[in-house]
Amino acid sequence: MKIDILTLFPHMFDGFLNESIIKRAISGGYVEVKIHNFRDYSKDPHQKVDDYGFGGGPGMVLMPQPIYDAVDALKTKDSKVILMTPQGVTYSQKMAYKLKDASHLIFICGHYEGFDERIRLLADMEISIGDFVLTGGEIPSMAICDSIIRLLDGVIDNDSKEEESFNHNLLDYPVYTRPANFRGMKVPDVLLSGHHENIKKWRLNEQIKKTEERRPDLLERVD
């Protein structure tokens, strides 16, 4: 998979790309991630990328020209362009599984007060990570890339992916490690029993219980 990210703040991605699973995925050749400063595509002598919005209003608005030229330079017939915006569809694990099969993703990270409405025409998808507003699309794009890259074949163990929160629309079951008794808090006996079928049933029941308590909306979608 190839991922290109358009941003005005490329150094925000330094830690993200050089730590933990994402770094290993890049080093192992499972994914190629490139960060592009779309200011470099500005035709303004001072590399200006924003201007005041027509009709007045607070803040500066991103201009279409630099972003259009950046996408034109990167896009191929296999590319999927994703615009990060609070107005987009709310992201989910189901979407992560769909996007992991793409060969090329281009993320556009907005900033400032907003972006020229014509930039929306570039996007195949508009995505939000929740009903709140951040200073830009950089952090949301990192979150989405992380969720996709970890699903790529070979990046992490397949069994780990199968038993995660939101698979089958259930939250994950509780997990414990040594010691079996820590400050009077004991590991459930069933996990020490060695009876795999009982453990499997207990875990499913705990998933349902936790989902019912914390995210009852998910249970409406459980098969």
N, CA, C and O of each residue as an XYZ file, in Angstrom:
892
protein
N       0.835     -1.197      0.000
C       0.000      0.000      0.000
C       0.872      1.251      0.000
O       1.942      1.280      0.608
N       0.394      2.283     -0.694
C       1.075      3.567     -0.702
C       0.129      4.620     -0.125
O      -1.052      4.659     -0.471
N       0.657      5.469      0.754
C      -0.135      6.537      1.366
C       0.594      7.863      1.189
O       1.771      7.982      1.531
N      -0.107      8.854      0.657
C       0.412     10.218      0.559
C      -0.470     11.124      1.405
O      -1.697     11.051      1.330
N       0.157     11.981      2.213
C      -0.580     12.877      3.098
C      -0.204     14.314      2.779
O       0.972     14.678      2.803
N      -1.207     15.127      2.480
C      -0.996     16.542      2.168
C      -1.285     17.374      3.409
O      -2.365     17.281      3.992
N      -0.322     18.181      3.803
C      -0.436     18.929      5.048
C       0.406     20.203      4.966
O       1.305     20.308      4.132
N       0.110     21.156      5.826
C       0.951     22.346      5.973
C       1.979     22.167      7.079
O       2.852     23.017      7.255
N       1.885     21.067      7.830
C       2.760     20.858      8.985
C       3.361     19.453      8.948
O       3.003     18.604      9.764
N       4.262     19.208      8.017
C       4.814     17.856      7.838
C       5.543     17.300      9.044
O       5.575     16.084      9.236
N       6.133     18.166      9.866
C       6.902     17.670     11.011
C       6.004     17.096     12.108
O       6.490     16.427     13.020
N       4.706     17.354     12.025
C       3.797     16.733     12.987
C       3.804     15.213     12.863
O       3.416     14.509     13.795
N       4.243     14.711     11.719
C       4.212     13.269     11.460
C       5.529     12.569     11.809
O       5.629     11.351     11.668
N       6.535     13.317     12.259
C       7.846     12.718     12.522
C       7.766     11.565     13.518
O       8.251     10.469     13.237
N       7.169     11.799     14.661
C       7.066     10.747     15.670
C       6.175      9.611     15.232
O       6.475      8.443     15.481
N       5.092      9.943     14.586
C       4.131      8.935     14.131
C       4.782      7.920     13.208
O       4.519      6.722     13.319
N       5.627      8.384     12.301
C       6.228      7.497     11.308
C       7.481      6.789     11.808
O       7.973      5.870     11.153
N       7.994      7.199     12.944
C       9.283      6.675     13.385
C       9.231      5.952     14.724
O      10.242      5.843     15.419
N       8.061      5.464     15.079
C       7.907      4.734     16.327
C       7.022      3.506     16.125
O       6.145      3.488     15.261
N       7.266      2.496     16.930
C       6.360      1.371     17.125
C       5.992      0.637     15.834
O       6.820      0.481     14.937
N       4.739      0.190     15.757
C       4.266     -0.673     14.674
C       4.338      0.023     13.324
O       4.651     -0.617     12.320
N       4.056      1.317     13.279
C       4.080      2.032     12.000
C       5.493      2.041     11.431
O       5.682      1.833     10.233
N       6.472      2.277     12.274
C       7.864      2.258     11.807
C       8.230      0.882     11.271
O       8.866      0.773     10.223
N       7.829     -0.181     11.991
C       8.145     -1.534     11.546
C       7.441     -1.879     10.238
O       8.004     -2.573      9.392
N       6.222     -1.400     10.074
C       5.481     -1.664      8.838
C       6.150     -1.000      7.647
O       6.204     -1.576      6.560
N       6.657      0.207      7.848
C       7.359      0.920      6.773
C       8.693      0.244      6.478
O       9.040      0.026      5.317
N       9.440     -0.087      7.530
C      10.749     -0.735      7.351
C      10.605     -2.101      6.691
O      11.473     -2.525      5.927
N       9.498     -2.790      6.993
C       9.282     -4.117      6.427
C       8.727     -4.104      5.021
O       8.551     -5.160      4.414
N       8.447     -2.914      4.491
C       7.962     -2.814      3.131
C       6.477     -3.094      2.962
O       6.006     -3.288      1.841
N       5.731     -3.118      4.069
C       4.297     -3.378      3.974
C       3.532     -2.134      3.514
O       2.452     -2.246      2.935
N       4.089     -0.962      3.769
C       3.434      0.286      3.394
C       4.496      1.343      3.113
O       5.572      1.338      3.713
N       4.180      2.236      2.205
C       5.034      3.393      1.917
C       4.229      4.642      2.245
O       3.147      4.850      1.696
N       4.756      5.476      3.142
C       4.056      6.688      3.554
C       4.927      7.899      3.241
O       6.086      7.970      3.652
N       4.351      8.852      2.507
C       5.067     10.082      2.179
C       4.231     11.288      2.599
O       3.017     11.331      2.394
N       4.913     12.261      3.188
C       4.267     13.483      3.655
C       4.628     14.616      2.699
O       5.798     14.808      2.366
N       3.626     15.355      2.265
C       3.839     16.445      1.302
C       3.309     17.753      1.871
O       2.171     17.826      2.335
N       4.133     18.769      1.832
C       3.700     20.111      2.226
C       3.078     20.763      0.996
O       3.782     21.105      0.046
N       1.754     20.933      1.015
C       1.140     21.474     -0.196
C       1.441     22.953     -0.401
O       1.056     23.532     -1.417
N       2.134     23.572      0.567
C       2.644     24.922      0.339
C       3.657     24.913     -0.811
O       3.813     25.911     -1.515
N       4.341     23.782     -0.995
C       5.321     23.677     -2.076
C       4.678     23.765     -3.458
O       5.362     24.010     -4.452
N       3.363     23.565     -3.516
C       2.660     23.612     -4.800
C       2.022     24.971     -5.063
O       1.385     25.160     -6.099
N       2.183     25.915     -4.148
C       1.605     27.242     -4.328
C       2.313     27.988     -5.454
O       3.536     27.916     -5.580
N       1.549     28.698     -6.264
C       2.117     29.501     -7.345
C       2.347     30.939     -6.917
O       2.826     31.761     -7.697
N       2.003     31.234     -5.677
C       2.232     32.574     -5.131
C       3.719     32.753     -4.841
O       4.357     31.818     -4.357
N       4.289     33.919     -5.119
C       5.721     34.145     -4.855
C       6.123     33.900     -3.403
O       7.272     33.561     -3.116
N       5.172     34.074     -2.495
C       5.456     33.881     -1.074
C       4.872     32.560     -0.556
O       4.736     32.359      0.650
N       4.534     31.672     -1.482
C       3.952     30.357     -1.151
C       2.689     30.471     -0.299
O       2.453     29.660      0.597
N       1.899     31.471     -0.589
C       0.638     31.670      0.124
C      -0.342     30.556     -0.214
O      -0.463     30.161     -1.373
N      -1.041     30.051      0.795
C      -2.002     28.966      0.564
C      -3.401     29.292      1.069
O      -4.321     28.495      0.883
N      -3.578     30.442      1.701
C      -4.886     30.789      2.244
C      -5.220     32.243      1.956
O      -4.349     33.038      1.599
N      -6.492     32.576      2.116
C      -6.949     33.942      1.855
C      -8.243     34.163      2.632
O      -8.808     33.230      3.203
N      -8.700     35.412      2.643
C      -9.956     35.724      3.305
C     -11.123     35.149      2.509
O     -11.081     35.129      1.279
N     -12.140     34.692      3.183
C     -13.301     34.124      2.519
C     -14.208     35.186      1.938
O     -14.410     36.233      2.554
N     -14.761     34.935      0.759
C     -15.754     35.839      0.184
C     -16.966     35.923      1.108
O     -17.402     34.920      1.674
N     -17.495     37.119      1.250
C     -18.671     37.308      2.092
C     -18.337     37.616      3.532
O     -19.233     37.817      4.352
N     -17.042     37.655      3.849
C     -16.631     37.973      5.203
C     -16.645     36.765      6.116
O     -16.894     35.644      5.672
N     -16.384     36.986      7.366
C     -16.317     35.907      8.342
C     -14.934     35.802      8.943
O     -13.973     36.343      8.397
N     -14.824     35.100     10.077
C     -13.533     35.011     10.773
C     -12.577     34.034     10.108
O     -12.998     33.098      9.428
N     -11.283     34.265     10.313
C     -10.269     33.304      9.907
C      -9.963     33.298      8.420
O     -10.591     33.983      7.613
N      -8.958     32.484      8.103
C      -8.475     32.352      6.735
C      -8.937     31.015      6.155
O      -9.128     30.035      6.875
N      -9.110     31.004      4.838
C      -9.620     29.831      4.142
C      -8.558     29.299      3.180
O      -7.929     30.071      2.456
N      -8.362     27.980      3.175
C      -7.385     27.386      2.267
C      -7.842     27.537      0.818
O      -9.004     27.295      0.491
N      -6.919     27.938     -0.031
C      -7.210     28.172     -1.445
C      -7.161     26.852     -2.225
O      -6.432     25.937     -1.843
N      -7.927     26.749     -3.308
C      -7.952     25.477     -4.044
C      -6.692     25.168     -4.842
O      -6.321     24.000     -4.960
N      -6.026     26.170     -5.390
C      -4.937     25.917     -6.350
C      -3.819     25.014     -5.812
O      -3.478     24.035     -6.475
N      -3.233     25.299     -4.639
C      -2.133     24.424     -4.185
C      -2.561     22.979     -3.973
O      -1.815     22.055     -4.297
N      -3.757     22.781     -3.431
C      -4.221     21.423     -3.133
C      -4.585     20.693     -4.413
O      -4.292     19.505     -4.551
N      -5.218     21.383     -5.350
C      -5.524     20.755     -6.642
C      -4.248     20.319     -7.348
O      -4.173     19.208     -7.873
N      -3.245     21.194     -7.363
C      -1.999     20.853     -8.058
C      -1.277     19.701     -7.366
O      -0.670     18.861     -8.032
N      -1.338     19.655     -6.036
C      -0.693     18.567     -5.303
C      -1.368     17.235     -5.618
O      -0.688     16.240     -5.871
N      -2.692     17.209     -5.606
C      -3.422     15.979     -5.924
C      -3.166     15.562     -7.364
O      -2.972     14.378     -7.643
N      -3.164     16.529     -8.286
C      -2.890     16.217     -9.691
C      -1.529     15.544     -9.862
O      -1.367     14.654    -10.696
N      -0.556     15.981     -9.063
C       0.805     15.438     -9.185
C       0.922     14.031     -8.621
O       1.806     13.275     -9.025
N       0.047     13.670     -7.695
C       0.164     12.393     -6.989
C      -0.847     11.340     -7.435
O      -0.583     10.142     -7.330
N      -1.976     11.771     -7.921
C      -3.079     10.858     -8.171
C      -2.853      9.985     -9.396
O      -2.334     10.439    -10.416
N      -3.255      8.719     -9.274
C      -3.264      7.780    -10.389
C      -4.675      7.202    -10.505
O      -5.567      7.572     -9.742
N      -4.869      6.304    -11.451
C      -6.186      5.691    -11.638
C      -6.582      4.823    -10.444
O      -7.763      4.525    -10.266
N      -5.610      4.414     -9.624
C      -5.887      3.548     -8.478
C      -6.016      4.310     -7.164
O      -6.225      3.705     -6.113
N      -5.894      5.624     -7.218
C      -5.880      6.421     -5.991
C      -7.280      6.648     -5.442
O      -8.251      6.764     -6.189
N      -7.357      6.710     -4.110
C      -8.582      7.116     -3.416
C      -8.226      8.335     -2.579
O      -7.360      8.265     -1.707
N      -8.902      9.463     -2.849
C      -8.609     10.720     -2.168
C      -9.566     10.893     -0.999
O     -10.783     10.812     -1.162
N      -9.003     11.135      0.191
C      -9.792     11.266      1.413
C      -9.586     12.655      2.001
O      -8.455     13.071      2.252
N     -10.673     13.358      2.217
C     -10.633     14.692      2.810
C     -11.010     14.589      4.279
O     -12.075     14.075      4.621
N     -10.132     15.081      5.145
C     -10.399     15.073      6.581
C     -11.217     16.317      6.935
O     -10.751     17.444      6.769
N     -12.442     16.101      7.425
C     -13.318     17.219      7.755
C     -14.345     16.800      8.795
O     -14.812     15.661      8.759
N     -14.719     17.696      9.737
C     -15.757     17.374     10.717
C     -17.108     17.070     10.064
O     -17.985     16.482     10.698
N     -17.277     17.462      8.813
C     -18.542     17.236      8.110
C     -18.597     15.864      7.441
O     -19.617     15.500      6.855
N     -17.504     15.101      7.525
C     -17.452     13.804      6.864
C     -18.193     12.725      7.628
O     -18.687     12.952      8.732
N     -18.263     11.539      7.021
C     -18.881     10.391      7.670
C     -17.999      9.946      8.836
O     -16.772      9.976      8.732
N     -18.609      9.537      9.934
C     -17.854      9.151     11.123
C     -17.096      7.846     10.875
O     -17.669      6.863     10.407
N     -15.826      7.853     11.189
C     -14.946      6.717     10.926
C     -15.278      5.536     11.832
O     -15.750      5.709     12.955
N     -15.020      4.322     11.316
C     -15.304      3.109     12.076
C     -14.309      2.016     11.698
O     -13.586      2.130     10.708
N     -14.287      0.955     12.502
C     -13.429     -0.182     12.211
C     -13.822     -0.849     10.896
O     -12.964     -1.353     10.171
N     -15.099     -0.851     10.594
C     -15.575     -1.417      9.328
C     -14.972     -0.676      8.146
O     -14.604     -1.296      7.149
N     -14.868      0.646      8.249
C     -14.251      1.435      7.186
C     -12.758      1.143      7.082
O     -12.197      1.125      5.987
N     -12.116      0.912      8.232
C     -10.694      0.582      8.228
C     -10.436     -0.681      7.416
O      -9.485     -0.741      6.636
N     -11.287     -1.693      7.601
C     -11.122     -2.942      6.860
C     -11.317     -2.741      5.360
O     -10.657     -3.398      4.555
N     -12.211     -1.844      4.982
C     -12.426     -1.573      3.561
C     -11.232     -0.820      2.957
O     -10.787     -1.132      1.853
N     -10.730      0.161      3.684
C      -9.644      0.983      3.155
C      -8.321      0.235      3.090
O      -7.461      0.593      2.285
N      -8.132     -0.785      3.904
C      -6.863     -1.519      3.889
C      -6.623     -2.226      2.556
O      -5.489     -2.582      2.235
N      -7.683     -2.428      1.789
C      -7.549     -3.108      0.509
C      -7.228     -2.148     -0.639
O      -7.023     -2.584     -1.772
N      -7.184     -0.857     -0.354
C      -6.824      0.122     -1.385
C      -5.327      0.056     -1.661
O      -4.540     -0.242     -0.763
N      -4.940      0.330     -2.881
C      -3.512      0.319     -3.221
C      -2.860      1.674     -2.989
O      -1.655      1.752     -2.750
N      -3.658      2.753     -3.060
C      -3.093      4.092     -2.890
C      -4.124      5.015     -2.253
O      -5.224      5.184     -2.778
N      -3.766      5.608     -1.123
C      -4.626      6.561     -0.431
C      -3.951      7.925     -0.387
O      -2.757      8.025     -0.105
N      -4.714      8.967     -0.666
C      -4.234     10.344     -0.545
C      -5.103     11.054      0.487
O      -6.317     11.159      0.314
N      -4.481     11.544      1.564
C      -5.207     12.258      2.615
C      -4.958     13.760      2.478
O      -3.818     14.197      2.318
N      -6.021     14.532      2.540
C      -5.915     15.995      2.534
C      -6.246     16.497      3.934
O      -7.354     16.289      4.428
N      -5.287     17.154      4.569
C      -5.471     17.675      5.921
C      -5.785     19.170      5.852
O      -4.928     19.975      5.485
N      -7.000     19.530      6.203
C      -7.365     20.938      6.242
C      -6.757     21.630      7.454
O      -6.257     20.983      8.375
N      -6.811     22.953      7.433
C      -6.302     23.734      8.557
C      -6.958     25.117      8.513
O      -7.739     25.419      7.611
N      -6.630     25.938      9.491
C      -7.182     27.282      9.598
C      -8.705     27.217      9.731
O      -9.232     26.269     10.314
N      -9.416     28.219      9.195
C     -10.858     28.288      9.383
C     -11.604     27.251      8.550
O     -12.727     26.870      8.878
N     -10.981     26.806      7.488
C     -11.635     25.826      6.625
C     -10.976     25.817      5.257
O      -9.881     26.352      5.085
N     -11.647     25.206      4.280
C     -11.075     25.144      2.937
C     -12.134     25.542      1.919
O     -13.335     25.401      2.152
N     -11.662     26.038      0.797
C     -12.547     26.408     -0.302
C     -13.442     25.220     -0.650
O     -12.960     24.096     -0.793
N     -14.732     25.469     -0.784
C     -15.712     24.409     -1.011
C     -15.381     23.568     -2.240
O     -15.743     22.393     -2.293
N     -14.705     24.145     -3.222
C     -14.381     23.416     -4.452
C     -13.365     22.308     -4.226
O     -13.219     21.421     -5.067
N     -12.660     22.349     -3.099
C     -11.704     21.286     -2.778
C     -12.444     19.972     -2.532
O     -11.883     18.898     -2.749
N     -13.693     20.048     -2.082
C     -14.485     18.834     -1.858
C     -14.616     17.992     -3.122
O     -14.736     16.769     -3.047
N     -14.594     18.637     -4.269
C     -14.767     17.910     -5.533
C     -13.606     16.968     -5.815
O     -13.733     16.071     -6.648
N     -12.482     17.151     -5.141
C     -11.331     16.267     -5.299
C     -11.516     14.939     -4.586
O     -10.894     13.939     -4.946
N     -12.369     14.932     -3.577
C     -12.411     13.811     -2.643
C     -13.334     12.691     -3.099
O     -14.435     12.924     -3.599
N     -12.849     11.466     -2.911
C     -13.695     10.282     -3.070
C     -14.464      9.996     -1.788
O     -15.540      9.399     -1.809
N     -13.883     10.436     -0.665
C     -14.516     10.251      0.645
C     -14.211     11.451      1.526
O     -13.132     12.038      1.434
N     -15.173     11.820      2.390
C     -14.930     12.801      3.439
C     -15.123     12.084      4.773
O     -16.163     11.470      5.010
N     -14.109     12.166      5.646
C     -14.135     11.396      6.888
C     -13.931     12.308      8.094
O     -13.126     13.239      8.065
N     -14.684     12.013      9.154
C     -14.522     12.644     10.462
C     -14.205     11.554     11.477
O     -14.649     10.417     11.318
N     -13.449     11.881     12.514
C     -13.192     10.882     13.560
C     -14.067     11.112     14.782
O     -13.896     10.441     15.800
N     -15.009     12.057     14.695
C     -15.913     12.272     15.815
C     -16.508     13.657     15.812
O     -16.102     14.521     15.034
N     -17.470     13.864     16.685
C     -18.181     15.134     16.737
C     -17.459     16.141     17.621
O     -17.958     16.547     18.670
N     -16.278     16.531     17.171
C     -15.504     17.565     17.855
C     -14.568     18.188     16.820
O     -14.360     17.627     15.745
N     -14.014     19.333     17.148
C     -13.206     20.078     16.189
C     -11.763     20.164     16.668
O     -11.507     20.507     17.823
N     -10.822     19.853     15.783
C      -9.394     19.972     16.060
C      -8.819     21.118     15.238
O      -9.510     21.702     14.403
N      -7.558     21.433     15.478
C      -6.940     22.537     14.747
C      -6.658     22.201     13.291
O      -6.440     23.101     12.480
N      -6.659     20.928     12.953
C      -6.414     20.529     11.581
C      -6.647     19.045     11.397
O      -7.019     18.339     12.334
N      -6.425     18.579     10.179
C      -6.679     17.184      9.860
C      -5.510     16.259     10.093
O      -5.594     15.073      9.771
N      -4.411     16.767     10.649
C      -3.219     15.945     10.805
C      -3.428     14.797     11.799
O      -3.150     13.641     11.476
N      -3.909     15.106     12.988
C      -4.115     14.058     13.993
C      -5.164     13.036     13.533
O      -4.934     11.836     13.682
N      -6.304     13.467     12.981
C      -7.237     12.475     12.439
C      -6.631     11.599     11.343
O      -6.902     10.399     11.298
N      -5.826     12.171     10.471
C      -5.222     11.357      9.410
C      -4.253     10.329      9.988
O      -4.156      9.213      9.478
N      -3.537     10.699     11.047
C      -2.655      9.733     11.710
C      -3.464      8.592     12.306
O      -3.097      7.425     12.173
N      -4.565      8.934     12.962
C      -5.402      7.909     13.591
C      -5.927      6.929     12.546
O      -5.916      5.718     12.768
N      -6.382      7.443     11.422
C      -6.929      6.578     10.379
C      -5.825      5.738      9.749
O      -6.012      4.542      9.526
N      -4.681      6.343      9.459
C      -3.565      5.575      8.885
C      -3.116      4.468      9.825
O      -2.835      3.353      9.386
N      -3.048      4.769     11.112
C      -2.669      3.755     12.100
C      -3.641      2.585     12.065
O      -3.224      1.427     12.071
N      -4.930      2.886     12.029
C      -5.945      1.825     12.055
C      -5.898      0.967     10.800
O      -6.234     -0.216     10.845
N      -5.486      1.552      9.680
C      -5.408      0.816      8.412
C      -4.125      0.005      8.332
O      -4.155     -1.180      7.999
N      -3.003      0.636      8.634
C      -1.699     -0.017      8.471
C      -1.590     -1.269      9.329
O      -1.037     -2.275      8.885
N      -2.109     -1.222     10.551
C      -2.012     -2.381     11.455
C      -2.824     -3.573     10.943
O      -2.607     -4.706     11.371
N      -3.764     -3.310     10.022
C      -4.569     -4.394      9.463
C      -3.924     -5.052      8.247
O      -4.379     -6.107      7.804
N      -2.875     -4.449      7.704
C      -2.237     -5.010      6.511
C      -1.613     -6.365      6.836
O      -1.042     -6.552      7.910
N      -1.726     -7.287      5.921
C      -1.175     -8.630      6.121
C       0.309     -8.565      6.462
O       1.093     -7.937      5.750
N       0.685     -9.221      7.561
C       2.079     -9.300      7.965
C       2.509     -8.272      8.987
O       3.567     -8.416      9.598
N       1.702     -7.224      9.188
C       2.115     -6.155     10.105
C       1.990     -6.613     11.558
O       2.925     -6.438     12.339
N       0.842     -7.199     11.934
C       0.688     -7.792     13.261
C       0.038     -9.156     13.106
O      -0.446     -9.507     12.031
N       0.033     -9.915     14.184
C      -0.510    -11.268     14.165
C      -2.002    -11.263     13.846
O      -2.750    -10.451     14.391
N      -2.438    -12.164     12.970
C      -3.839    -12.205     12.554
C      -4.782    -12.507     13.705
O      -5.887    -11.966     13.751
N      -4.364    -13.374     14.651
C      -5.213    -13.693     15.790
C      -5.487    -12.459     16.642
O      -6.580    -12.304     17.188
N      -4.492    -11.583     16.751
C      -4.673    -10.356     17.523
C      -5.732     -9.465     16.895
O      -6.520     -8.837     17.601
N      -5.752     -9.410     15.566
C      -6.731     -8.578     14.863
C      -8.140     -9.131     14.988
O      -9.108     -8.374     15.054
N      -8.254    -10.455     15.020
C      -9.571    -11.083     15.046
C     -10.291    -10.843     16.356
O     -11.518    -10.749     16.374
N      -9.545    -10.739     17.468
C     -10.166    -10.637     18.783
C     -10.027     -9.231     19.364
O      -9.596     -9.062     20.504
N     -10.395     -8.228     18.570
C     -10.271     -6.847     19.012
C     -11.643     -6.213     19.191
O     -12.659     -6.728     18.725
N     -11.636     -5.071     19.885
C     -12.862     -4.306     20.015
C     -13.391     -3.914     18.637
O     -12.627     -3.636     17.713
N     -14.723     -3.902     18.527
C     -15.480     -3.487     17.349
C     -15.565     -4.557     16.273
O     -16.354     -4.417     15.338
N     -14.764     -5.639     16.376
C     -15.017     -6.761     15.487
C     -16.337     -7.388     15.899
O     -16.558     -7.633     17.085
N     -17.201     -7.648     14.962
C     -18.543     -8.190     15.213
C     -19.377     -7.230     16.052
O     -20.360     -7.636     16.672
N     -18.984     -5.944     16.072
C     -19.719     -4.905     16.798
C     -19.791     -5.166     18.297
O     -20.783     -4.826     18.941
N     -18.753     -5.763     18.849
C     -18.650     -5.963     20.294
C     -17.337     -5.384     20.798
O     -16.329     -5.412     20.093
N     -17.352     -4.858     22.019
C     -16.109     -4.421     22.644
C     -15.297     -5.638     23.059
O     -15.827     -6.746     23.145
N     -14.013     -5.430     23.316
C     -13.125     -6.549     23.651
C     -13.404     -7.049     25.069
O     -13.931     -6.319     25.908
N     -13.040     -8.306     25.315
C     -13.220     -8.893     26.641
C     -12.057     -8.483     27.559
O     -11.008     -8.069     27.065
N     -12.225     -8.591     28.896
C     -11.142     -8.243     29.825
C      -9.980     -9.227     29.702
O     -10.184    -10.413     29.440
N      -8.773     -8.728     29.893
C      -7.584     -9.591     29.889
C      -6.786     -9.351     31.167
O      -6.819     -8.261     31.737
N      -6.070    -10.381     31.607
C      -5.303    -10.333     32.858
C      -3.946    -10.993     32.641
O      -3.770    -11.793     31.722
N      -2.993    -10.646     33.499
C      -1.687    -11.300     33.489
C      -1.246    -11.524     34.936
O      -2.008    -11.236     35.859
N      -0.053    -12.022     35.146
C       0.444    -12.295     36.492
C       0.666    -10.997     37.269
O       1.018     -9.980     36.671
N       0.468    -11.011     38.593
C       0.099    -12.159     39.440
C      -1.408    -12.427     39.397
O      -2.193    -11.546     39.046
N      -1.796    -13.638     39.754
C      -3.207    -14.009     39.754
C      -3.991    -13.278     40.848
O      -5.210    -13.137     40.752
N      -3.296    -12.820     41.875
C      -3.926    -12.045     42.946
C      -3.068    -10.812     43.189
O      -1.957    -10.918     43.709
N      -3.581     -9.641     42.814
C      -2.842     -8.392     42.979
C      -3.642     -7.465     43.886
O      -4.702     -6.966     43.508
N      -3.109     -7.241     45.108
C      -3.754     -6.374     46.092
C      -5.201     -6.790     46.347
O      -6.081     -5.944     46.509
N      -5.433     -8.075     46.380
C      -6.757     -8.602     46.650
C      -7.660     -8.694     45.441
O      -8.778     -9.200     45.534
N      -7.186     -8.210     44.310
C      -7.965     -8.290     43.072
C      -7.543     -9.541     42.316
O      -6.412     -9.640     41.840
N      -8.463    -10.496     42.211
C      -8.135    -11.814     41.680
C      -8.565    -11.983     40.224
O      -9.583    -11.446     39.788
N      -7.767    -12.737     39.495
C      -8.114    -13.120     38.133
C      -9.291    -14.094     38.195
O      -9.288    -14.999     39.029
N     -10.299    -13.928     37.329
C     -11.438    -14.869     37.334
C     -10.976    -16.322     37.239
O     -10.089    -16.651     36.451
N     -11.584    -17.180     38.045
C     -11.174    -18.585     38.115
C     -11.217    -19.282     36.758
O     -10.385    -20.144     36.477
N     -12.171    -18.918     35.925
C     -12.321    -19.608     34.641
C     -11.067    -19.468     33.782
O     -10.749    -20.368     33.005
N     -10.351    -18.348     33.913
C      -9.147    -18.132     33.106
C      -7.974    -18.975     33.591
O      -6.995    -19.155     32.867
N      -8.072    -19.491     34.810
C      -7.023    -20.333     35.370
C      -7.361    -21.812     35.241
O      -6.572    -22.676     35.624
N      -8.554    -22.097     34.693
C      -9.039    -23.471     34.664
C      -8.412    -24.329     33.575
O      -8.345    -25.551     33.703
N      -7.954    -23.691     32.506
C      -7.428    -24.458     31.378
C      -8.513    -25.050     30.499
O      -8.207    -25.770     29.549
N      -9.774    -24.763     30.792
C     -10.905    -25.290     30.014
C     -11.215    -24.283     28.897
O     -11.880    -23.273     29.130
N     -10.730    -24.567     27.698
C     -10.776    -23.586     26.614
C     -12.193    -23.236     26.183
O     -12.472    -22.087     25.841
N     -13.084    -24.209     26.196
C     -14.458    -23.921     25.783
C     -15.152    -23.005     26.775
O     -15.885    -22.097     26.383
N     -14.921    -23.245     28.071
C     -15.504    -22.379     29.094
C     -14.913    -20.973     29.032
O     -15.608    -19.978     29.237
N     -13.619    -20.917     28.747
C     -12.970    -19.605     28.613
C     -13.564    -18.834     27.431
O     -13.826    -17.635     27.530
N     -13.772    -19.528     26.323
C     -14.355    -18.909     25.137
C     -15.748    -18.356     25.431
O     -16.078    -17.239     25.031
N     -16.560    -19.144     26.132
C     -17.916    -18.708     26.487
C     -17.868    -17.514     27.435
O     -18.636    -16.565     27.276
N     -16.969    -17.555     28.422
C     -16.839    -16.459     29.382
C     -16.460    -15.166     28.668
O     -17.007    -14.100     28.949
N     -15.513    -15.280     27.741
C     -15.066    -14.087     27.024
C     -16.193    -13.475     26.199
O     -16.355    -12.255     26.178
N     -16.970    -14.312     25.520
C     -18.091    -13.795     24.736
C     -19.113    -13.121     25.635
O     -19.613    -12.043     25.313
N     -19.426    -13.750     26.760
C     -20.376    -13.151     27.696
C     -19.878    -11.810     28.225
O     -20.659    -10.872     28.386
N     -18.580    -11.722     28.495
C     -18.004    -10.476     28.977
C     -18.042     -9.398     27.897
O     -18.258     -8.224     28.197
N     -17.829     -9.800     26.628
C     -17.929     -8.842     25.525
C     -19.333     -8.254     25.446
O     -19.506     -7.042     25.317
N     -20.320     -9.120     25.524
C     -21.708     -8.665     25.452
C     -22.041     -7.765     26.646
O     -22.674     -6.720     26.494
N     -21.603     -8.188     27.833
C     -21.868     -7.414     29.053
C     -21.235     -6.021     28.974
O     -21.880     -5.016     29.274
N     -19.966     -5.981     28.567
C     -19.265     -4.697     28.503
C     -19.875     -3.792     27.437
O     -20.007     -2.586     27.644
N     -20.248     -4.377     26.293
C     -20.849     -3.589     25.223
C     -22.204     -3.045     25.650
O     -22.551     -1.908     25.330
N     -22.968     -3.856     26.373
C     -24.281     -3.428     26.854
C     -24.152     -2.271     27.841
O     -24.983     -1.363     27.859
N     -23.110     -2.314     28.656
C     -22.906     -1.271     29.662
C     -22.369      0.024     29.059
O     -22.788      1.118     29.438
N     -21.425     -0.113     28.105
C     -20.689      1.063     27.635
C     -21.101      1.559     26.252
O     -21.068      2.762     25.991
N     -21.486      0.649     25.368
C     -21.872      1.034     24.011
C     -23.098      0.243     23.559
O     -23.007     -0.550     22.622
N     -24.231      0.446     24.206
C     -25.432     -0.326     23.831
C     -25.850     -0.108     22.379
O     -26.537     -0.947     21.797
N     -25.435      1.020     21.792
C     -25.787      1.277     20.385
C     -25.179      0.238     19.457
O     -25.736     -0.051     18.399
N     -24.020     -0.334     19.851
C     -23.372     -1.330     19.017
C     -24.161     -2.628     18.968
O     -24.139     -3.333     17.960
N     -24.852     -2.943     20.043
C     -25.583     -4.214     20.098
C     -26.694     -4.277     19.062
O     -27.112     -5.364     18.665
N     -27.172     -3.126     18.626
C     -28.227     -3.101     17.608
C     -27.713     -3.636     16.267
O     -28.497     -4.022     15.400
N     -26.361     -3.654     16.109
C     -25.782     -4.095     14.836
C     -25.133     -5.470     14.934
O     -24.539     -5.944     13.966
N     -25.242     -6.115     16.095
C     -24.614     -7.418     16.266
C     -25.378     -8.476     15.477
O     -26.607     -8.535     15.524
N     -24.627     -9.316     14.747
C     -25.249    -10.406     13.993
C     -25.861    -11.419     14.951
O     -26.435    -12.415     14.512
